[in-house]
Amino acid sequence: MKRFPAFLRPLPRGISRRAAAPYRRVWYLAWPMILSNITVPLLGAVDTAVLGHLPSPEYLSGVAIGASVISMLLWAFGFLRMGTTGLVARADDCGARWLLRSLCLAAVLGILLLLLASPLVPLFTHWMNASAEATPHARDYLQIRLLSAPFALVNFALLGFFIGRQDSRTPLAILVTANLLNILLDLLLILGFGMGARGAAWASVCADLCSVTLGWWLLVRRHGDTRREMARVSREPDFWPWQGAAPWRELLRINSDLFFRTCLLLFTLTFFTAQGAALGDTMLAANAILLQLLMMTSYALDGFAHATESLVGRAVGRGSTAQFRRTTTAAGVWALGSALLITLVLISGRAWILPLFTNIPAVLSAAGAYYPWLCALPLIAVWSYQLDGVFIGAGKSRQMRDTMFVATVMVFLPCWWITRQFDNAGIWLSLFLWFVARSVGLMVYFYNYTKNNNWL
């Protein structure tokens, strides 16, 4: 920590330096992840802002629909990142075996996704209630973005490994570089060459390819021991599933729970976008802007969740209850303070935040009407993000799956059905209660496991 300036290594007041060590460790791991995570929704925000300043909202609506579908398809496989992080963090070696297994699984799934999803693009746009004007832009975006599926999934596995090894600087380098490239290509292809939705899609494909290339180079450069170990174990006959199936079954067990949980999460967000689309392009564009802001807050708060995954995984791997409790307490304090700060920024910055995304009066008016929902979410949602990190690190994937099922099927969908007559207000109320259910459900699990000392 000595290499960092003082403002990057804060010491909580009123406690000893030894007691402050977990706070410093969490911050040391979290701040690079916060910066790298912010670049992900920032990229989406740039897409939204560039397209939002074109003459018609049809471009923004088309990309909003296409981006929602591609997010659903790609992030359904986000378990490759989460599962790899927990397994590597709990491993008693460098984690090379788990990384190699995850990379193999990611490559196979990425190729299958590309081959199977491409013919279904017209069905996706129909299901998302795209208007006749927005449909061509959404289809163009989806057909091109699907080309990057294998790269995106392999990158999930690489990022999961780096986080599991408590190396948060490498994901920062990968995501910042790739997303800056994406932003530059957005400006060039959309504004410079007038490619519209196709330009946004090609920019993202190039960024995904850049991520994988840079990620592998940094793996070789910074974790040469892992690369050499991967080369060695790949030559062992009992490493592969047809000889030693038990580790692969463990990988699939954890990942299947996380896959189901992530599918429910993305279904909720995609359903939210689809219901906004049914209210017209203006409401769809307004919701797209608010969702971009929500994603920016969630990705920022996820930086502490990622640090928690790694540190909790290490504590569980070592069988240290004391380290587990110190980590969860420190990370929770940091996350709550950050959520408070984000809420204050959203409330005080309303007058200038929304105009950054669009200058279309109707879209600005619609977004402003539902902006209070956005301001209310960080303090509620932060606990679902933070506790996700605890359960991922501890390998408790089933609890995450069950909580998401209850929140989606027993809270979100019934609430939407009951409040349909309130149009977009009902959709936002349903989303708010979905976050409440996620947070409360994980809190109940956390309390019971802590009370009975069942984490290890």
C-alpha positions in Angstrom: 0.0 0.0 0.0 2.9 2.4 0.4 3.2 2.9 -3.3 -0.3 4.6 -3.3 -0.9 8.2 -2.3 -2.6 8.9 1.0 -6.1 9.5 -0.4 -6.0 5.9 -1.9 -5.3 4.3 1.4 -7.7 5.8 3.9 -7.6 4.8 7.6 -11.0 4.8 9.4 -10.8 7.1 12.4 -11.2 5.9 16.0 -9.8 2.4 15.5 -6.4 0.9 15.7 -4.2 0.4 12.7 -4.5 -3.4 13.1 -8.3 -3.1 13.1 -8.1 -0.9 10.0 -6.2 -3.5 8.0 -9.3 -5.1 6.5 -10.7 -1.7 5.4 -7.4 -1.0 3.7 -7.3 -4.4 2.0 -10.9 -4.1 0.8 -10.1 -0.6 -0.6 -6.9 -1.7 -2.2 -8.7 -4.4 -4.1 -11.9 -2.4 -4.7 -10.8 0.9 -6.2 -9.3 -0.6 -9.4 -12.5 -2.7 -9.8 -14.7 0.4 -9.3 -12.8 2.3 -12.0 -12.9 -0.7 -14.4 -16.5 -1.4 -13.7 -17.6 2.2 -14.3 -16.1 2.0 -17.8 -18.6 -0.8 -18.7 -21.8 1.3 -18.3 -19.9 4.4 -19.3 -19.5 2.7 -22.7 -23.3 2.1 -22.8 -23.8 5.7 -21.8 -21.6 6.9 -24.7 -23.6 4.7 -27.1 -26.8 6.2 -25.7 -25.5 9.8 -25.8 -24.2 9.5 -29.3 -27.3 7.9 -30.7 -29.5 10.1 -28.5 -28.2 13.2 -30.4 -29.1 11.8 -33.8 -32.2 13.4 -35.4 -34.6 10.5 -34.5 -35.1 8.4 -31.4 -35.4 5.3 -33.6 -31.6 4.7 -33.6 -31.5 4.9 -29.8 -34.5 2.7 -29.5 -33.1 0.1 -31.9 -29.7 -0.1 -30.1 -31.5 -0.1 -26.7 -33.4 -3.2 -27.7 -30.4 -4.9 -29.3 -28.2 -4.1 -26.3 -30.8 -5.5 -24.0 -31.0 -8.8 -25.9 -27.2 -9.2 -26.3 -26.8 -8.4 -22.6 -29.4 -11.1 -21.8 -27.5 -13.6 -24.0 -24.0 -12.8 -23.0 -24.5 -12.0 -19.3 -26.5 -15.2 -18.9 -23.0 -16.7 -19.1 -21.7 -14.3 -16.5 -21.4 -17.3 -14.2 -18.1 -18.0 -16.0 -16.7 -14.9 -14.2 -18.4 -15.4 -10.9 -17.8 -19.1 -10.6 -14.2 -18.8 -11.6 -13.5 -16.1 -9.1 -14.8 -18.2 -6.2 -13.1 -21.4 -7.2 -9.7 -19.7 -7.8 -10.0 -17.8 -4.5 -10.7 -20.9 -2.5 -8.0 -23.0 -4.3 -4.8 -23.9 -2.3 -2.6 -23.4 -5.4 -2.4 -20.8 -8.2 -5.9 -21.8 -9.6 -4.5 -22.9 -13.0 -6.7 -26.0 -13.2 -9.9 -24.0 -12.5 -8.9 -21.4 -15.0 -8.2 -23.9 -17.8 -11.5 -25.7 -17.1 -13.4 -22.3 -17.3 -11.6 -21.3 -20.5 -12.6 -24.6 -22.2 -16.2 -24.2 -21.1 -16.3 -20.6 -22.2 -14.9 -21.3 -25.7 -17.4 -24.2 -26.3 -20.4 -22.2 -25.0 -19.4 -19.1 -27.0 -19.3 -21.0 -30.2 -22.6 -22.6 -29.5 -24.2 -19.3 -28.7 -23.0 -17.8 -31.9 -24.3 -20.6 -34.0 -27.7 -21.1 -32.3 -28.7 -17.5 -31.5 -28.0 -15.9 -35.0 -31.0 -17.4 -36.7 -33.3 -16.3 -33.8 -32.6 -12.5 -34.1 -36.0 -11.7 -35.8 -37.7 -13.6 -32.9 -35.8 -11.6 -30.3 -36.8 -8.2 -31.8 -40.4 -9.3 -32.1 -40.5 -10.5 -28.4 -39.0 -7.1 -27.4 -42.0 -5.2 -28.9 -39.7 -3.2 -31.2 -41.5 -0.7 -33.4 -41.4 -0.9 -37.1 -39.0 1.9 -37.3 -36.6 0.6 -34.7 -36.7 -3.1 -35.8 -34.1 -2.8 -38.6 -31.6 -1.1 -36.4 -32.1 -3.7 -33.6 -31.6 -6.6 -36.1 -28.4 -5.1 -37.6 -27.0 -4.5 -34.1 -27.7 -8.0 -32.9 -26.4 -9.9 -36.0 -23.1 -8.1 -35.7 -22.7 -8.2 -31.9 -23.2 -12.0 -31.8 -19.9 -12.3 -33.6 -18.1 -11.4 -30.4 -19.8 -14.1 -28.2 -16.8 -16.4 -28.0 -14.5 -13.5 -27.2 -16.8 -12.1 -24.5 -17.2 -15.5 -22.7 -13.5 -16.3 -22.7 -12.9 -12.8 -21.3 -15.4 -13.6 -18.4 -13.2 -16.5 -17.4 -10.0 -14.5 -17.5 -11.5 -11.7 -15.5 -12.8 -14.2 -12.9 -9.3 -15.6 -12.5 -7.6 -12.3 -12.0 -10.2 -11.2 -9.4 -9.8 -14.6 -7.6 -6.1 -14.1 -7.4 -6.7 -10.6 -5.8 -5.2 -9.0 -8.9 -7.6 -6.1 -9.5 -5.1 -4.0 -11.5 -5.2 -6.4 -14.5 -9.0 -6.2 -15.0 -8.6 -2.4 -14.7 -6.1 -2.4 -17.6 -8.2 -4.7 -19.7 -11.6 -3.0 -19.3 -10.3 0.5 -19.5 -8.3 -0.2 -22.7 -11.1 -2.1 -24.4 -13.8 0.4 -23.5 -11.8 3.4 -24.5 -11.2 1.7 -27.8 -15.0 1.1 -28.0 -15.8 4.7 -27.3 -13.4 6.0 -29.9 -14.8 3.6 -32.5 -18.3 4.7 -31.6 -17.5 8.3 -32.3 -15.7 7.3 -35.5 -18.2 4.8 -37.0 -21.4 6.5 -35.8 -20.7 10.2 -36.2 -17.8 10.0 -38.6 -19.0 7.3 -41.1 -22.8 7.6 -40.3 -23.1 3.8 -39.6 -25.7 4.2 -36.9 -26.6 1.0 -35.0 -24.1 -1.1 -37.2 -21.3 1.2 -36.1 -22.1 0.8 -32.4 -22.1 -3.0 -32.9 -18.8 -3.2 -34.8 -17.2 -1.0 -32.2 -18.2 -3.5 -29.4 -17.0 -6.5 -31.4 -13.6 -4.9 -31.8 -13.5 -4.1 -28.1 -14.3 -7.7 -27.1 -11.5 -9.0 -29.3 -9.1 -6.4 -27.8 -10.2 -7.6 -24.3 -9.3 -11.2 -24.9 -6.0 -10.4 -26.6 -4.9 -8.0 -23.9 -6.1 -10.4 -21.1 -4.1 -13.3 -22.4 -1.0 -11.2 -22.8 -1.3 -9.9 -19.2 -1.9 -13.5 -18.0 1.4 -14.5 -19.5 3.2 -11.4 -18.3 1.9 -11.2 -14.8 1.0 -14.7 -13.9 3.6 -16.8 -15.8 3.4 -19.5 -13.1 -0.3 -20.0 -13.9 0.3 -20.3 -17.6 3.1 -22.8 -17.2 0.9 -24.8 -14.8 -2.0 -24.7 -17.3 0.3 -26.1 -20.0 1.5 -28.9 -17.6 -1.9 -30.0 -16.3 -3.4 -30.0 -19.9 -1.1 -32.9 -20.6 -2.4 -34.9 -17.7 -4.9 -37.5 -18.9 -6.9 -37.4 -15.6 -7.5 -33.6 -16.0 -10.0 -33.9 -18.8 -13.7 -34.8 -18.0 -13.6 -38.2 -19.6 -10.9 -39.3 -17.1 -11.4 -37.2 -13.9 -15.1 -36.0 -13.9 -15.4 -34.9 -10.3 -13.9 -31.4 -10.6 -15.9 -30.8 -13.8 -19.1 -31.7 -12.0 -18.3 -29.2 -9.3 -17.6 -26.6 -11.9 -20.9 -27.3 -13.6 -22.8 -27.5 -10.3 -21.8 -24.0 -9.2 -22.1 -22.6 -12.7 -25.6 -24.0 -13.2 -26.9 -22.3 -10.1 -25.3 -19.0 -11.2 -26.5 -19.5 -14.7 -30.1 -19.9 -13.5 -29.8 -16.9 -11.2 -28.3 -14.7 -13.9 -30.9 -15.7 -16.4 -33.6 -14.5 -14.0 -31.8 -11.3 -13.4 -31.4 -10.5 -17.1 -35.0 -11.7 -17.8 -36.2 -9.0 -15.3 -34.2 -6.2 -16.9 -35.0 -7.3 -20.4 -38.7 -7.6 -19.5 -38.5 -4.1 -18.0 -37.1 -2.8 -21.3 -39.8 -4.6 -23.4 -42.6 -3.2 -21.4 -41.2 0.3 -21.8 -41.0 -0.4 -25.6 -44.7 -1.3 -25.6 -45.3 2.3 -24.5 -43.6 3.8 -27.5 -40.1 4.9 -28.6 -40.1 7.9 -26.4 -40.7 6.0 -23.2 -38.3 3.3 -24.3 -35.6 5.9 -24.9 -36.3 7.5 -21.5 -36.1 4.1 -19.7 -32.9 3.3 -21.6 -31.2 6.5 -20.2 -32.3 5.7 -16.6 -31.2 2.1 -16.9 -27.8 3.3 -18.1 -27.5 5.4 -15.0 -28.7 2.5 -12.8 -26.0 0.3 -14.4 -23.4 2.9 -13.7 -24.3 2.9 -10.0 -24.5 -0.8 -9.8 -21.1 -1.4 -11.5 -19.5 1.1 -9.2 -20.9 -0.6 -6.1 -19.9 -4.0 -7.6 -16.3 -3.0 -7.1 -16.6 -3.7 -3.4 -18.6 -6.9 -4.1 -15.7 -8.1 -6.3 -13.2 -7.4 -3.5 -15.5 -9.3 -1.2 -15.6 -12.3 -3.5 -11.8 -12.7 -3.5 -11.3 -12.0 0.2 -14.2 -14.1 1.4 -13.0 -17.0 -0.9 -9.6 -16.8 0.6 -11.0 -16.8 4.2 -13.2 -19.8 3.5 -10.3 -21.6 1.8 -8.2 -21.1 4.9 -11.0 -21.9 7.3 -10.7 -18.5 9.0 -14.0 -17.3 10.6 -12.3 -14.2 12.0 -11.0 -13.2 8.6 -14.4 -13.8 7.1 -16.2 -11.5 9.5 -13.6 -8.8 9.3 -13.8 -8.8 5.5 -17.6 -8.7 5.3 -17.8 -5.9 7.9 -15.2 -3.7 6.2 -16.7 -4.3 2.7 -20.2 -3.5 4.0 -19.1 -0.2 5.5 -17.3 0.8 2.3 -20.3 -0.2 0.1 -22.9 1.7 2.3 -20.8 4.9 2.3 -20.4 4.7 -1.4 -24.2 4.2 -1.9 -24.8 7.3 0.2 -22.4 9.3 -1.9 -24.0 8.1 -5.2 -27.4 9.0 -3.9 -26.4 12.5 -3.1 -24.8 12.9 -6.5 -27.9 11.7 -8.3 -30.2 14.0 -6.3 -28.0 17.1 -6.6 -27.0 16.6 -10.2 -30.5 16.0 -11.8 -30.4 19.2 -13.8 -27.3 18.4 -15.7 -27.1 14.6 -15.7 -30.1 13.9 -18.0 -29.2 16.4 -20.7 -25.8 14.6 -21.1 -27.7 11.7 -22.7 -30.2 13.4 -25.0 -31.5 16.8 -26.2 -34.8 15.5 -27.4 -37.4 17.4 -25.2 -40.0 14.5 -25.1 -37.4 12.0 -23.9 -36.0 14.4 -21.4 -39.4 15.1 -19.9 -40.3 11.4 -19.7 -36.9 10.5 -18.1 -37.3 13.3 -15.5 -40.7 12.0 -14.5 -39.2 8.7 -13.3 -35.9 10.0 -12.1 -36.9 9.8 -8.4 -37.0 6.0 -8.7 -33.4 6.0 -9.8 -32.4 8.1 -6.8 -34.1 5.7 -4.4 -32.4 2.6 -5.7 -28.7 2.7 -4.6 -29.4 2.5 -0.9 -31.7 -0.5 -1.5 -29.8 -2.3 -4.2 -26.3 -2.0 -2.6 -27.1 -4.9 -0.2 -28.0 -7.3 -3.0 -24.7 -6.5 -4.8 -22.6 -6.8 -1.6 -24.1 -10.0 -0.4 -23.8 -11.5 -3.9 -20.1 -11.0 -3.4 -20.2 -12.8 0.0 -22.1 -15.8 -1.3 -20.0 -16.1 -4.5 -16.8 -16.1 -2.5 -18.1 -18.7 0.0 -19.4 -20.9 -2.8 -23.0 -20.6 -1.7 -24.5 -20.4 -5.2 -27.8 -22.2 -4.4 -28.8 -19.5 -2.0 -28.3 -16.8 -4.7 -30.3 -18.8 -7.1 -33.2 -19.3 -4.7 -33.3 -15.6 -3.7 -33.4 -14.5 -7.3 -36.2 -16.9 -8.1 -38.3 -15.6 -5.3 -37.6 -11.9 -6.2 -38.4 -12.4 -9.9 -41.3 -14.9 -9.9 -43.0 -14.1 -6.6 -42.4 -10.4 -6.4 -41.5 -8.7 -9.7 -43.9 -10.4 -12.0 -47.0 -10.3 -9.7 -46.3 -6.6 -8.9 -46.1 -5.8 -12.7 -49.4 -7.7 -13.3 -51.2 -5.8 -10.5 -49.9 -2.4 -11.5 -50.2 -2.6 -15.3 -52.8 0.2 -15.4 -50.1 2.6 -14.1 -48.0 2.0 -17.2 -44.4 3.0 -16.7 -44.8 3.9 -13.0 -46.0 0.3 -12.4 -42.9 -1.0 -14.2 -40.6 1.1 -12.0 -42.4 0.1 -8.8 -42.0 -3.6 -9.7 -38.3 -3.1 -10.3 -37.9 -1.3 -7.0 -39.6 -4.1 -5.1 -37.5 -6.6 -7.0 -34.3 -5.1 -5.6 -35.9 -5.0 -2.1 -36.7 -8.7 -2.3 -33.2 -9.6 -3.4 -31.6 -7.6 -0.6 -33.9 -8.9 2.1 -33.7 -12.5 1.0 -29.9 -12.5 1.0 -29.9 -10.7 4.4 -32.0 -13.5 5.8 -29.6 -16.2 4.5 -26.6 -14.2 5.7 -28.0 -13.8 9.2 -28.8 -17.5 9.5 -25.5 -18.7 8.2 -23.6 -16.3 10.5 -25.7 -17.1 13.5 -25.1 -20.8 13.1 -21.4 -20.4 11.9 -22.1 -22.3 8.7 -19.9 -20.3 6.3 -17.0 -22.7 6.5 
